[in-house]
Amino acid sequence: MSALVHSAPAYGAPCRLPGCQSWSDVPEWDAIAALREYAVLHDPAALANAKAAYAFVQASDAFALGACPDVDYQQPSGGANELKTLETDANAIKAGLLLYDATHDVQYLDQAEAHYAAVRAHFLEPDVPLYSVYVFDDGKACRRLPRRFFASVNGDMTWSGVELWRITGRRAYLDDALATGRAVAARLTDPAGVF
């Protein structure tokens, strides 16, 4: 784990336009990895890495744009495909919750709750409690690509609902998580129980 801390990507100032070239999902994954390292080692360098990776996206002016700026573009200003992916926002929620656990800084909890509400508004399917992974935002409207279910994001959203319930005591978060978990089991698994 120490080797991972010291070989982790280094994030500087938040990604800013016009020079920002980074995608938004990778720094969020890196923040989570650094927080897992911090949980094991309690190494301040791991926590610093996590904070920097998280802020690289959250304090950026390159991703929270478009018709639904409460969810982030995957590429700066939307890139060529104007794609917003739940791989960014679900990991932002998870990173925010892990940062809150590590620091007890309420700003991280507030950001996680705001992201969670935005994800439910834009990525949740209307007829089943599962999350599609893609939203296209052309700057005028946001259009969810229906029923594109990824295990990663549905797992992250289930985990985040449980964690938000644990932290806040609000039963609605747990109900959301249980509904998604049950929908995965009932609708997305094969006869062997594999999704």
Secondary structure, 3 states (H helix, E strand, C coil): CHHHHHHCCCCCCCCCCCCCCCCCHHHHHHHHHHHHHHHHHCCHHHHHHHHHHHHHHHCCCCCCCCCCCCCCCCCHHHCCCCEEEHHHHHHHHHHHHHHHHHHCCHHHHHHHHHHHHHHHHHCECCCCCCEECEEEECCCCEEECCCCECHHHHHHHHHHHHHHHHHHCCHHHHHHHHHHHHHHHHHHCCCCCCC
